Amino acid sequence: MTTTPSPVAALIGLGKMGANMVRRLARAGVPVAAFDVAEAAREALAEEPRVRLAATLADVVALLPRPRVVWLMLPAGGPSETTLTALAALLSAGDVIVDGANADYRDSMRHAAEAATRGVLFVDAGVSGGVWGLANGYGLMLGGTPEAIAPVLPLARALAPAPDRGWVHCGPPGTGHFVKMVHNGIEYGLMQAYAEGFALMRDKREFGLDLAAIAASWRDGSVVRSWLLELAAEALAADQTFADVSPVVADSGEGRWTLREAIELGTPLPVITAALMTRFATQGRDDYAGRFLAELRHAFGGHPLPKERR
């Protein structure tokens, strides 16, 4: 009868990314303890070798050898704040907290300072890779002191695409989430550029362009090749119309924080700004302005006033 080896770290928050990070660690030979408040999320990992599941936060901490390494993959804000507060009563000096949320870097600097008063080390980890990270590895941007980073490196090397690439120690506390914030701002701009370019090609209907074939050809040799383009090519190959997709694009905060920093630093970010504004527009936030413009155009020029279909 085989037994699950003692975990070397814990991962809290078993959503899509968190659960796959547990799987990637375990399959790389890293024993890990796992916890989520949702029983179903825990049960989904019940058959995973080298994973020890815990029913409570206290139980998952108790499974770890000291100094403990506890990695959080929770939503930024309330869930992370609540868990960090609870961990304060469970961890000891020398233990390490890694926060993998898409958190505001200013909050991460505060969390690091608060942890330091108890002798607990803190690492803010920007994590990129989405649902593909299990197979392809995760891009990791780590912020923290060298002392805090050292015990986290074995985990980073197992999670990254390769032990020697795909992760970076960005600098002191806060820098990991700052760099991830900029990363996501760039992502907004890249996605917007692809969307606009393919929309333009679609609208040149007399050419009958095969958008899927064009996207596929750009995956090799082109200066605009990227993983985002590969995803676009696969989506276009399945359906070039996207007729069943609602034209609403959410924003999760990082773009807003990126523009906040740009304003405070006086750094011009016209592309990222435009991409974020477009996301706002898709959420219906320009509806009133559009109606206002239509009314003004009708008032001064007598142009037809379109009526919304009911």
TORPA-647489 format. One record per residue (C-alpha): chain; x, z, y. Coordinates in Angstrom, 2 decimals, always signed. Each point is the difference from the previous one (the first is absolute). Layout:
BEGIN
<pt 'A',<X,Z,Y>>,
...
***
This chain:
BEGIN
<pt 'A',<+0.00,+0.00,+0.00>>,
<pt 'A',<+1.42,-1.03,+3.37>>,
<pt 'A',<-0.24,+2.20,+3.06>>,
<pt 'A',<-0.08,-1.02,+3.62>>,
<pt 'A',<+3.33,+0.92,+1.63>>,
<pt 'A',<+0.05,+2.40,+2.92>>,
<pt 'A',<-0.69,-1.82,+3.27>>,
<pt 'A',<+2.69,-0.33,+2.64>>,
<pt 'A',<-2.45,-0.63,+2.85>>,
<pt 'A',<-3.70,+0.04,+0.80>>,
<pt 'A',<-2.19,-2.66,+1.51>>,
<pt 'A',<-3.23,+1.07,+1.70>>,
<pt 'A',<-2.68,-2.58,+0.75>>,
<pt 'A',<-0.82,-2.40,-2.82>>,
<pt 'A',<-1.69,-2.83,+1.86>>,
<pt 'A',<+0.95,-3.63,-0.58>>,
<pt 'A',<+3.55,+0.40,+1.29>>,
<pt 'A',<+0.59,+3.59,-1.07>>,
<pt 'A',<-1.09,-0.57,-3.60>>,
<pt 'A',<+2.14,-3.11,-0.32>>,
<pt 'A',<+2.99,+1.83,+1.46>>,
<pt 'A',<-0.44,+2.64,-2.71>>,
<pt 'A',<-0.08,-2.76,-2.61>>,
<pt 'A',<+3.09,-1.71,+1.39>>,
<pt 'A',<+1.96,+3.27,+0.05>>,
<pt 'A',<-1.07,+0.92,-3.52>>,
<pt 'A',<+0.76,-3.44,-1.40>>,
<pt 'A',<+3.43,+0.18,+1.60>>,
<pt 'A',<+0.64,+3.17,-1.99>>,
<pt 'A',<-0.71,+2.50,+2.80>>,
<pt 'A',<-2.27,+2.83,-1.20>>,
<pt 'A',<-2.57,+0.78,+2.67>>,
<pt 'A',<-2.82,+2.45,+0.59>>,
<pt 'A',<-3.17,-1.39,+1.56>>,
<pt 'A',<-3.00,+1.44,+1.79>>,
<pt 'A',<-3.11,-1.25,+1.74>>,
<pt 'A',<-3.14,+1.87,+0.98>>,
<pt 'A',<-2.04,-2.65,-1.84>>,
<pt 'A',<-0.11,+0.63,-3.74>>,
<pt 'A',<-0.55,-3.71,-0.72>>,
<pt 'A',<+3.24,-0.88,+1.83>>,
<pt 'A',<+1.89,+2.47,-2.17>>,
<pt 'A',<-1.62,-1.19,-3.22>>,
<pt 'A',<+1.07,-3.59,+0.76>>,
<pt 'A',<+3.60,+1.12,-0.61>>,
<pt 'A',<-0.69,+2.14,-3.06>>,
<pt 'A',<+1.62,-2.45,-2.44>>,
<pt 'A',<+3.06,-0.72,+2.13>>,
<pt 'A',<+3.22,+1.23,-1.68>>,
<pt 'A',<+2.20,+2.42,+1.99>>,
<pt 'A',<-2.90,+1.00,+2.26>>,
<pt 'A',<-1.23,+3.60,+0.18>>,
<pt 'A',<-3.41,+0.38,+1.60>>,
<pt 'A',<-1.09,+3.10,+1.89>>,
<pt 'A',<-3.49,+1.17,+0.89>>,
<pt 'A',<+0.94,+1.73,+3.26>>,
<pt 'A',<+2.59,-0.23,+2.73>>,
<pt 'A',<+1.47,+3.32,-1.04>>,
<pt 'A',<+0.27,-1.17,-3.61>>,
<pt 'A',<+1.90,-3.17,+0.90>>,
<pt 'A',<+2.49,+1.96,+2.11>>,
<pt 'A',<+0.46,+2.51,-2.83>>,
<pt 'A',<+1.03,-2.81,-2.37>>,
<pt 'A',<+3.08,-0.84,+2.08>>,
<pt 'A',<+3.53,+1.36,-0.26>>,
<pt 'A',<+1.53,+1.33,+3.20>>,
<pt 'A',<+0.84,-1.39,+2.43>>,
<pt 'A',<-3.31,-1.84,-0.24>>,
<pt 'A',<-0.67,-3.53,+1.23>>,
<pt 'A',<-3.66,-0.66,+0.85>>,
<pt 'A',<-0.98,-3.52,+1.10>>,
<pt 'A',<-3.35,-0.45,+1.77>>,
<pt 'A',<-1.91,-3.30,-0.07>>,
<pt 'A',<-3.07,+1.07,+1.93>>,
<pt 'A',<-1.88,-1.51,+2.96>>,
<pt 'A',<+1.58,+0.94,+3.33>>,
<pt 'A',<-1.86,+2.56,+2.06>>,
<pt 'A',<-2.34,+2.55,-1.55>>,
<pt 'A',<+0.87,-0.32,-3.71>>,
<pt 'A',<+3.75,+0.10,+0.69>>,
<pt 'A',<-0.27,+2.85,+2.50>>,
<pt 'A',<-2.12,+2.09,-2.39>>,
<pt 'A',<+2.38,-0.54,-2.90>>,
<pt 'A',<+3.09,+0.73,+2.08>>,
<pt 'A',<-1.57,+3.27,+1.13>>,
<pt 'A',<-0.77,+0.94,-3.60>>,
<pt 'A',<+3.52,-0.89,-1.13>>,
<pt 'A',<+1.45,+2.33,+2.63>>,
<pt 'A',<-1.19,+2.93,-2.11>>,
<pt 'A',<+1.32,-1.45,-3.25>>,
<pt 'A',<+3.47,-1.35,+0.80>>,
<pt 'A',<+3.25,+1.86,+0.62>>,
<pt 'A',<+3.15,-0.53,+2.01>>,
<pt 'A',<+1.94,-2.98,-1.30>>,
<pt 'A',<-3.08,-1.83,-1.30>>,
<pt 'A',<-0.70,-3.53,+1.28>>,
<pt 'A',<-3.25,-1.56,+1.19>>,
<pt 'A',<-0.20,-3.80,+0.19>>,
<pt 'A',<-2.91,-1.36,+2.01>>,
<pt 'A',<-0.77,-3.59,-1.04>>,
<pt 'A',<-3.09,-0.42,+2.18>>,
<pt 'A',<-0.25,-2.60,+2.75>>,
<pt 'A',<+0.36,+2.87,+2.44>>,
<pt 'A',<+0.74,+0.05,+3.70>>,
<pt 'A',<+3.74,+0.63,+0.24>>,
<pt 'A',<-0.63,+2.65,+2.66>>,
<pt 'A',<-2.04,+1.98,-2.52>>,
<pt 'A',<+2.86,-0.36,-2.47>>,
<pt 'A',<+2.49,+1.40,+2.49>>,
<pt 'A',<-2.35,+2.97,+0.49>>,
<pt 'A',<-0.39,+0.49,-3.75>>,
<pt 'A',<+3.77,-0.05,-0.49>>,
<pt 'A',<+0.48,+2.62,+2.72>>,
<pt 'A',<-2.72,+2.22,-1.47>>,
<pt 'A',<+1.45,-0.28,-3.51>>,
<pt 'A',<+3.48,+0.84,+1.30>>,
<pt 'A',<-1.23,+3.40,+1.24>>,
<pt 'A',<-0.60,+0.89,-3.66>>,
<pt 'A',<+3.20,-1.61,-1.25>>,
<pt 'A',<-1.98,-2.84,-1.61>>,
<pt 'A',<+1.43,-3.52,+0.35>>,
<pt 'A',<-2.19,-2.92,+1.09>>,
<pt 'A',<+0.29,-3.76,-0.52>>,
<pt 'A',<-2.34,-2.53,+1.59>>,
<pt 'A',<-0.24,-3.07,-2.21>>,
<pt 'A',<-1.40,-3.32,+1.09>>,
<pt 'A',<-1.19,-1.70,-3.19>>,
<pt 'A',<-0.71,-3.73,-0.26>>,
<pt 'A',<-1.02,-2.01,-3.04>>,
<pt 'A',<-3.72,+0.57,-0.38>>,
<pt 'A',<-1.61,-0.62,-3.36>>,
<pt 'A',<+2.96,-2.17,-1.07>>,
<pt 'A',<+2.53,+2.82,+0.22>>,
<pt 'A',<-0.32,+1.04,-3.63>>,
<pt 'A',<+1.38,-3.32,-1.20>>,
<pt 'A',<+2.16,-1.03,+2.97>>,
<pt 'A',<+1.19,+3.33,+1.38>>,
<pt 'A',<-0.64,+1.65,+3.35>>,
<pt 'A',<+1.72,-0.42,+3.32>>,
<pt 'A',<+0.96,+3.48,+1.19>>,
<pt 'A',<+0.95,+1.12,+3.50>>,
<pt 'A',<+1.20,+3.61,-0.06>>,
<pt 'A',<+0.42,+2.39,+2.90>>,
<pt 'A',<+1.61,+3.41,-0.32>>,
<pt 'A',<+3.25,+1.93,+0.03>>,
<pt 'A',<+2.66,-0.96,-2.57>>,
<pt 'A',<-0.69,+3.32,-1.75>>,
<pt 'A',<-3.69,-0.90,-0.35>>,
<pt 'A',<+0.64,-3.58,-1.06>>,
<pt 'A',<+2.51,+0.77,-2.77>>,
<pt 'A',<-2.45,+1.37,-2.62>>,
<pt 'A',<-2.47,-2.80,+0.79>>,
<pt 'A',<+2.44,-2.85,-0.66>>,
<pt 'A',<-0.48,-0.08,-3.81>>,
<pt 'A',<-3.73,-0.50,+0.61>>,
<pt 'A',<+0.61,-2.64,+2.68>>,
<pt 'A',<+2.34,-1.94,-2.28>>,
<pt 'A',<-2.60,+0.02,-2.80>>,
<pt 'A',<-2.86,-1.03,+2.29>>,
<pt 'A',<+1.89,-2.74,+1.87>>,
<pt 'A',<+0.31,-3.57,-1.32>>,
<pt 'A',<+3.56,+0.88,-1.07>>,
<pt 'A',<+2.08,+3.18,+0.27>>,
<pt 'A',<+2.27,-1.53,+2.64>>,
<pt 'A',<-2.55,-1.84,+2.15>>,
<pt 'A',<-3.47,+0.32,+1.44>>,
<pt 'A',<+0.48,+3.50,+1.42>>,
<pt 'A',<+1.73,+1.28,+3.12>>,
<pt 'A',<+0.76,+3.37,+1.57>>,
<pt 'A',<-1.08,-0.82,+3.53>>,
<pt 'A',<+1.19,+3.17,+1.72>>,
<pt 'A',<-1.28,+3.47,+0.94>>,
<pt 'A',<-3.57,+1.27,-0.52>>,
<pt 'A',<-2.60,-2.38,+1.38>>,
<pt 'A',<+2.05,-3.16,-0.35>>,
<pt 'A',<-1.45,-1.00,-3.37>>,
<pt 'A',<-3.53,-0.09,+1.34>>,
<pt 'A',<+1.13,-1.54,+3.29>>,
<pt 'A',<+1.65,-2.90,-1.84>>,
<pt 'A',<-3.04,-0.38,-2.28>>,
<pt 'A',<-2.20,-0.13,+3.12>>,
<pt 'A',<+2.06,-2.90,+1.37>>,
<pt 'A',<+0.00,-1.63,-3.45>>,
<pt 'A',<-3.80,+0.02,+0.01>>,
<pt 'A',<-0.13,-1.35,+3.55>>,
<pt 'A',<+2.15,-2.93,-1.10>>,
<pt 'A',<-2.30,-0.46,-2.98>>,
<pt 'A',<-2.97,-0.36,+2.38>>,
<pt 'A',<+1.81,-2.77,+1.87>>,
<pt 'A',<+1.06,-1.89,-3.13>>,
<pt 'A',<-3.46,+0.10,-1.48>>,
<pt 'A',<-1.57,-1.20,+3.25>>,
<pt 'A',<+2.42,-2.93,+0.27>>,
<pt 'A',<-0.75,-1.14,-3.55>>,
<pt 'A',<-3.75,+0.34,+0.57>>,
<pt 'A',<+0.08,-2.04,+3.21>>,
<pt 'A',<+2.22,-2.73,-1.44>>,
<pt 'A',<-2.17,-0.52,-3.07>>,
<pt 'A',<-3.15,+0.09,+2.15>>,
<pt 'A',<+1.43,-2.82,+2.13>>,
<pt 'A',<+0.80,-2.09,-3.05>>,
<pt 'A',<-3.47,+0.58,-1.41>>,
<pt 'A',<-1.60,-1.12,+3.26>>,
<pt 'A',<+1.84,-3.36,-0.10>>,
<pt 'A',<-2.62,-1.10,-2.48>>,
<pt 'A',<+0.64,-3.75,+0.22>>,
<pt 'A',<+3.38,+0.57,-1.67>>,
<pt 'A',<-1.55,+1.71,-3.02>>,
<pt 'A',<+2.95,+2.35,-0.32>>,
<pt 'A',<+0.39,+1.93,-3.25>>,
<pt 'A',<+0.81,+3.44,+1.38>>,
<pt 'A',<+0.80,+1.45,-3.41>>,
<pt 'A',<+2.57,-2.72,-0.70>>,
<pt 'A',<+1.56,+0.42,+3.43>>,
<pt 'A',<+0.27,+3.77,-0.39>>,
<pt 'A',<+1.49,-0.44,-3.47>>,
<pt 'A',<+2.60,-2.46,+1.29>>,
<pt 'A',<+1.03,+2.36,+2.79>>,
<pt 'A',<+0.88,+2.68,-2.55>>,
<pt 'A',<+3.25,-1.85,-0.78>>,
<pt 'A',<+2.58,-1.01,+2.58>>,
<pt 'A',<-2.18,+0.49,+3.07>>,
<pt 'A',<+1.18,+2.29,+2.78>>,
<pt 'A',<-3.48,+1.59,+0.05>>,
<pt 'A',<+0.04,+0.96,-3.69>>,
<pt 'A',<-0.85,+3.63,-0.70>>,
<pt 'A',<-1.90,+2.26,-2.38>>,
<pt 'A',<-2.99,-0.16,+2.35>>,
<pt 'A',<+0.09,-3.79,-0.31>>,
<pt 'A',<+0.11,+0.31,-3.79>>,
<pt 'A',<-3.13,+2.14,+0.12>>,
<pt 'A',<-1.62,-2.53,+2.33>>,
<pt 'A',<+0.87,-2.86,-2.36>>,
<pt 'A',<-1.58,+1.84,-2.93>>,
<pt 'A',<-3.15,+0.76,+2.01>>,
<pt 'A',<-0.32,-3.61,+1.17>>,
<pt 'A',<+0.46,-1.29,-3.52>>,
<pt 'A',<-3.02,+2.04,-1.06>>,
<pt 'A',<-2.25,-0.90,+2.95>>,
<pt 'A',<+0.94,-1.82,+3.20>>,
<pt 'A',<-3.29,+0.78,+1.78>>,
<pt 'A',<-0.05,+3.83,-0.24>>,
<pt 'A',<-3.76,-0.46,+0.42>>,
<pt 'A',<-0.79,+3.31,-1.70>>,
<pt 'A',<+2.46,+2.01,+2.11>>,
<pt 'A',<-1.29,+1.86,+3.04>>,
<pt 'A',<+2.13,-0.83,+3.09>>,
<pt 'A',<+0.69,+3.65,+0.77>>,
<pt 'A',<+3.59,+1.34,+0.01>>,
<pt 'A',<+0.51,+3.74,+0.28>>,
<pt 'A',<+2.95,+1.68,+1.69>>,
<pt 'A',<+1.30,+3.26,-1.42>>,
<pt 'A',<+1.83,+1.34,+3.03>>,
<pt 'A',<+3.59,-1.19,-0.25>>,
<pt 'A',<-0.59,-2.99,+2.28>>,
<pt 'A',<-1.45,+2.26,+2.67>>,
<pt 'A',<+2.96,+2.37,-0.25>>,
<pt 'A',<+2.39,-2.93,+0.24>>,
<pt 'A',<-1.60,-1.13,+3.26>>,
<pt 'A',<+0.00,+3.58,+1.32>>,
<pt 'A',<+3.76,+0.12,-0.49>>,
<pt 'A',<+0.43,-3.44,+1.57>>,
<pt 'A',<-1.88,+1.13,+3.12>>,
<pt 'A',<+1.97,+3.23,+0.27>>,
<pt 'A',<+3.34,-1.77,-0.47>>,
<pt 'A',<-0.90,-3.08,+2.01>>,
<pt 'A',<+0.79,-2.27,-2.94>>,
<pt 'A',<-2.00,-3.27,+0.06>>,
<pt 'A',<-1.87,-0.66,-3.28>>,
<pt 'A',<-2.30,-2.94,+0.79>>,
<pt 'A',<-0.43,-1.24,-3.59>>,
<pt 'A',<-0.75,+3.40,-1.53>>,
<pt 'A',<-2.30,+0.82,+2.92>>,
<pt 'A',<-1.98,-3.21,-0.48>>,
<pt 'A',<-0.24,+0.60,-3.75>>,
<pt 'A',<-1.40,+3.49,+0.52>>,
<pt 'A',<-2.48,-1.21,+2.61>>,
<pt 'A',<-1.20,-2.67,-2.43>>,
<pt 'A',<-0.63,+2.69,-2.62>>,
<pt 'A',<-2.08,+1.88,+2.55>>,
<pt 'A',<-1.95,-3.20,+0.68>>,
<pt 'A',<-0.79,-0.52,-3.70>>,
<pt 'A',<-1.50,+3.49,-0.05>>,
<pt 'A',<-2.64,-1.09,+2.52>>,
<pt 'A',<+1.66,+1.73,+2.93>>,
<pt 'A',<-0.05,-3.13,+2.13>>,
<pt 'A',<-3.70,-0.71,-0.54>>,
<pt 'A',<-1.11,+1.45,+3.32>>,
<pt 'A',<+2.79,-1.76,+1.90>>,
<pt 'A',<-0.99,-3.29,-1.65>>,
<pt 'A',<-3.63,+0.44,+0.99>>,
<pt 'A',<+1.10,+0.94,+3.52>>,
<pt 'A',<+2.08,-3.18,+0.30>>,
<pt 'A',<-2.83,-2.17,-1.29>>,
<pt 'A',<-2.39,+1.51,+2.55>>,
<pt 'A',<+2.44,-0.54,+2.89>>,
<pt 'A',<+0.67,-3.60,-1.04>>,
<pt 'A',<-3.74,-0.62,-0.07>>,
<pt 'A',<-0.49,+1.71,+3.38>>,
<pt 'A',<+2.56,-1.98,+1.99>>,
<pt 'A',<-0.15,-3.35,-1.76>>,
<pt 'A',<-3.37,-0.18,-1.65>>,
<pt 'A',<+1.66,-0.42,-3.38>>,
<pt 'A',<-2.24,+0.51,-3.05>>,
<pt 'A',<-0.29,+3.65,-0.95>>,
<pt 'A',<+0.35,+0.36,-3.78>>,
<pt 'A',<-2.44,+2.38,-1.63>>,
<pt 'A',<+0.93,+2.16,-2.95>>,
<pt 'A',<-1.87,-0.79,-3.17>>,
<pt 'A',<-2.22,+2.80,-1.22>>,
***
